[in-house]
Amino acid sequence: MREYLLVLFCTAAVTYLLTGPVRKFAIAAGAMPPVRARDVHREPTPRLGGIAMFGGLCAGILVASQLDNLSKVFSQGTDIRALLSGAGIMWLLGVLDDKWGVDALVKLGGQMIAAGVMVWQGVTVITLPVPGFGPVAVSPTQGMVISVVMVVVMVNAVNFIDGLDGLAGGMVCIAAMAFFLYSYRLWYGYTITDAAPAVLFSVLLIGMCLGFLAHNMHPARIFMGDSGSMMLGLMLAVAAISITGRVDPDLITSELGSQTATVHALVPIYIPLLLPLTVIALPLADLLLAVVRRTWAGQSPFAADKRHLHHRLLQVGHSHSRAVLIMYFWAALIAFGTVAFSVTNTGRTVVLMLAGLCLVGLVVLLTPQFRPRAPRAVQAFVPPRYRRRRPRAGAEAVEAPVTEGGELTADSAGRTASEPMAELSAEDKRLLGGVAKGSSAITGRGHGNGRGR
């Protein structure tokens, strides 16, 4: 675990330190497109944040290759080389799109090429776990098609959800954390060496996201762009492929002693068949809804609009930060709930806890105008809208009576105007009185001259 923490820290640190220079480079290179009608931000913001994330990825892989335990992942397979090849192609395609713009079909073709390069280097689905039948072997052609489809779906799901500050990076980070817990348990809990690459990929993903989120949270100073979002989606897909089609349930059966316990231990794979599609259920649902919505309207599935899930949260009245936190909550609830159900033997307890958390999430979702006030001890660490308002010293908390026309009465107007004077010292009042007399004298002479003319 210490080696994983070291890799995570190095990846996050390099990503964080590179993001500032990359932002300056993006501004100098003109990678700041004007604000579009479907955008949420109000000022042009530089993109190309994927450059810093790719640098963090390379740094993390370099550090992992020098560690004793993690270096075995490099010597026992070609997953790392395949990841770098596919991520490099996807990253380059995203950089071109962030700077000059790339047609949707060309972008789709580039995604398929990146996936094909990884499949050619060995990252492919070999078996599929089917409930009731166990692992079902697939032919090389079927494995290639399934792998390419997984990569394309995952990449576009993450790309579609990248619409608010910190949303895509945070949701991928949550998905990577859940996937790390599951793959780490398979490796160290059941000594399945085929799960080792997925553990390393998850750690690299977490580090990249955490390092970049420091610059990308609202208000964002830089966007990851397609160079970052497509690369994150590809890495999540590679981690899924490297573990989904290679984990042999018979190995877990030999450890647990029964097929029933094996099915329960593999429930994140047996129930949704593919764990990554569960941990990014919200981006995937957003992708499917967008495709159906645009196709039904006679538009291209890649036509941009402002009707994604995060856009709808803003439309019902949630603030920018609150909409992002709501998406975080539901993503974490689905991802960690699935993993928790596979770990514990008391499924009823997990279901009850998830039901309670769902109820809390629904209440927050349906009350966009509710603004809880934070305790005074933590007010310095929360946004201003959640702080308690303190009455001014010396001010009377008396509501001024208003006439039907909306004007203050003479008594209330005088009282309201005199309230600020109560806070002044005697010397300040005397000075203001002298200024008032001088202005009255000037005004009087002006009026007299005017009337004489």
N, C-alpha and C positions, 0 to 999 in steps of 0.2 A: 504493500500500500504506500510506503514511503516513496518508492520510485515513481509511482503514478502521481503522487502529489507534487513531486519535483518536476515532472513533465508538464503537469497542469500549470504550475506556477511560471515556468519558463515560457510556455506558450502564451499565457495571458499577459505576462510582462512584455514580451516582444511585440505582441499585437497592440498593447496599449501605447508603448513608446513609439511605434511606427505610425500610429494613426495621425498624430499631430503633423509630422512632415508630409504624410500622404495628403492630408487636407490642404496644405499649402500648395502641393504639386497639382492637386485637382483644380484649385482656383487658378493657378498659373496656366494650366493646360486648357482651361475653359470648360471643364466638365461640370458646369453648373447650369443645367437647362432651366429655362424660365418656368415659372409656376403654371401648371396646367389647370384646367377646370376641375379635373377629378382629384387633384392633389389636396391634401389637408393643410400642409404647411403654407405659410404666407410669404416667405422670403426665399429667394433662390438659395439652395444649399448644395454644397459640393458632394459629388458621389465618389466612386472609386475606392470606397472603404475596403473592398475585397482585396486590394493590394496589401494592406496591412495584415489582413487575416491570412492571406497566403504566406506572408513572411513569418507569421506566428506558427503556421502549420509546419513550415520547413524547419524552423528552430526547434519545435517540439520533437519532430522526427529525428533530428540530429542528436538531441539530448538522449532520446530513448535508445538510439543505436549504440550509445556508449555505456549504457547500464547493463549489468550482468544478466539480470533476469529478463528484461525486456528485449535484449539483443537477440534472444532466441526466436522472437517473432520474425526477425529479418532473415534468419538463416533457415527457418523451417518452411517457408512458403514465399509466394510472390505477391502477397496481398499489399504490402507497403509500396512496392514498385508500381503495381496496378493502380493504387490509390493516387500516387503522385502523377502518373500519366493522365488519368481521367480528370483529376482536379486541375492539372495544368491546362488541359484543353478547355475545360469549362470556365476556368478563370480567364483565359485569354479571350474567349468568346464574350464573356461578360464585360471585360474591359472595353472591347470594341463597341459593344452595345451602349455602355455608359457614356462613351465619348461621342460616337457618331450615330448610334442607333442601328439596329439590325432588324431586318424583316422577321416576322414571327415564324414563317416557314423555314427560313435559313437558321434561325435560332433552334428550332426543333430538330433540324438536321444535324446541327452541331452537338446537341444533347445526345442524339442517337450515336454519333461517332464516338463521343467520349465514353458512352456506355459500352459500345462495341470494342473499343480498345481495352477496357478493363476485362471484358469477357474473354477476349483473346489471350489475356495474360493469366487467366485462371479464376477470376472472381465471377463465379456463376453458380446458379442453383443446381444442385445435384439430385436432391430429394425434396419432396414436399410432405410435411406431416398432415395426414388426413385422419380426422376422428373416426375411430372404429376400425381403421385399416393399418394404422401406423405409418411409417415412412414409405412413400411411394416413389420409386425411381423414375426419373424423367430422362428422355433422350437428350443428347447434346443440343439438338436444334430447339427442342422445347425449353431446355434450361436457358439457352441464349435469349429466346424471345421473352421468357418470364423475367430474366434479369434486366433486359433493356427496358421493358415496360415498367418495372419497379423503379429504375433510375429516372425515367422520364416523368412518371407520376410524382415521385418524391420531389424532384427538382422544381416542377411547376407548382406543386402544393406550397412549398416554402416561398417561391417567388410571388405567388398570388397573395400570400398573407403579409407580405412586406409593404404595408400601407401606412403604418403609424410608427412614430419614433420608438425604437426599442422593441417593437412587437415581434418581428421575425427572429431576431437574435435571442430574445428571451424565451420564446416558445421552443426554438431548437435546443437551447440550453436545458430547458426542462425535459424535453424528450431525451436528450443525451444523458442526463442524470438518471432517468428511469431505466434507460437501456444499459447504462453502466452497472447499475445494481443487479439487473437480471443476468447480464453476461458475466460479471464478476462472480456471481454465485455459481454459475455453471462451471466456470473454470476452477475456482478454488474449492467450491463445495463438492463438486462431482469429478474433479480432475479431468475435465474435458479440454484438451489442448486446442481443439478447433475453435473454441470461444475466445482464445487469447487475442487475436487481431481485433475483434469487436470491442474488447475492453480498452485497448489502446486507442482505437478510433474514437470511442466515446470520450475518453479523457482529452484528446486533442480538440474535439468539438467543444467541450465545456470551456477549455482554456481560451479558444478563439472567441467564443461568444462573450465570456466575462471581460476579456481585455477590450473588446470593441464596445460593449454596452456602456462603459464609462464615458464614452464620447457620443453615444447614440441615444441615450435616454432624453426624454422631452425636457427642454427644447434641444433637438439634436443639432450638433455642430457639423456632422458629416453623415451621409447615408452610405450603407454598404453597397447599394446598387445591385445590378444583376451579377456583377463579378463576385459579390459576396453571397447573395442569396442562393444562386444556382450551385455554387461550390458547397455551401452548407447542406443543401438538399442531396447532392451527390454523395457527400461523406456519410450522411445518415443512411442512404440507400446501400452504400458499400458495407457499412456495419451490419445492416439487416441481412444482406445476401451472404456475408461471410459466416453468419451464425445460423440462419434459418435453414439452409439446405445442407448443413454439415453436421448438425448435432444429431447423434444417433440415440434414440430413446432407449435402446437396449442397454446402453452404458448406465443410464440413470436407473433402469429397472434392476440392474445388478447391485446398485448401491442401496436402493430403497426396498427391494425384495418383493414388490407387487406391481402389477400393471396399473391398478387403480391409483396408487401413490404416484406412479410415473405420469399418468395423465394429469393429476392434480399439480405436479411439479412443473409440467410443461403447459399449463393452462394458458399463459400468454401467447403460446404458439398454436395450441389446439383450438382454442375458442375463436380468435380472430384470424388464425392461420399465419398471420404475419404480425409480429409484435410492433414493428415501426409504424404500420398503418394504424395501430391503436394509439401509440404515444403522440402521433400528430393527427389525431382524429379531427380536430377542428380545422386545420388547414386543408385536410383532404375533403371534408364536408364542404368547405368554402369553394374548393376547386370544382367539385361535382355540381354544386348549385350554380356556379358561374357558367359552366359549360352548358348545362340544361337551360338556364335563363337566356343566354345569348343565342343558342341554337333555336330555341322556341321563338325568339324575336326575329329570326332570319339574319342574325349577325354571325360574324366569325367567332369561334370559341376563344380566340386570342384577342378580340376587341376589348379595349380597356373601358371600364365604367366605374361608377362610384356607388355600387350596390353590394359591396362585400360585407361580411359580418361586422368588421370593425367600423365600416362606414355607417351601418345601421345603428350601432351603439351610440355613435355621435349624434345621429339624427333624432334618437329618442330622448336626448338630453344629457347623456353622460359626458364628462369632460374628457380631454385627451388622455390624461394620465389614468383616469378611472377606467376608461375603456380598455386600455392596455392591461391594467391589473385584473380586470374581469376575464380577459382572454387568458392571462396567466393562470388564474384560479382554475378555470375549467380544464385547461390543458394539463395542469398538475394533478387535478382530481382524477381525470381519466387515466393518465399515464401511471401515476404512483398507485392508484387503486387497483389497476390490473396487475402490477408487480406484487403488491401486497397480497392480493388474492392467491397468487402462486406460491407465496412464501408460507403463509399461516395455514394451519389446519382448521381453523374456526372461520369458515367462510361466512357464516351468519353474522358474526361480529363485524366483519369487513363490510358486508352489505348494509348493515344498520348504520355504520359510521358514514359510508358513502351517501346513504339516503339523507342523513342529517346534514352533511355538508352540501348536498344538492339543494336542500331546502334553504340553507343560508345563502347559497349562490343565487337562487331564484329571487329571494327577497331583495338582495342588492341589485340584481338585474332589473327588477320591476319598479324600483324606487330611485330613479335617476336624480331627483331633486334633493334627496336626503344627504345632508352634510354633517356627519358626526363631528363633535368637538373633542379634540384630543385633550388628555389631562395636562395640567399646567407643567408637569415635570418634563414632558417631552415636546412641548410646543416649539422649542428651538429647532427641532429636527423634522418637522412636518410642514407641508405647504401652508401658505398664509390662510387659505380658505378653511382649513381645519383648526385654526387657532381660536381661542376664546377672546371675544372683544372685551376690553377693559374700559369702564367709564372714565372720562377725564376727571382729574382732581378738581374739585370745586364746582363742577358742572352739575346742575340739577337734572335728574332724569324725569323731566316733566314734558309731556307731549304738548306742543303748542296748539291751541285751538285754531281751527281753520274755518273760514267762512265758506259758504256754498260756492262762491266763485273761485275758491282755491287760494285766497290771499290771507295773510296773517292779520289778526285784529291788531289794533293800535297798542293794546296792553301787551299782547303776546309778542308783537314785533319789538317793542322796547325792551321787554325782558330778554328776548333772544339776542338782541344786539348787545345788551349789557353783560351777557354771560362771559364772553371772552375778556371783558375788562376786569372781571374778578380775579383773573390769573395774573394781572400786571401788578408791579410794585408801585408805591406812591410816587417815586421819582419818574417812572415811566408814564404814569398817568399825567403828571404835571407837564412833562415834555410834550405829550400828545395834545394836551390842552392848549399849550402855546402854539403848536403848529396849526391847530384848528382855528385859533383866533387870527393868526396871520392869514390863513386862507380865506377867512370870512372878510377880513379887511380888503384883501385884493379883489374878492368877488364883489364887494360893495362898491369899490371905486370903479370897477368895470361896468357894473350896472348903471352907475350915475353918469359916466361918460356916454354910455349908450343912450340913455334917456335924453341927455342934453342935446345930442345931435338930432 
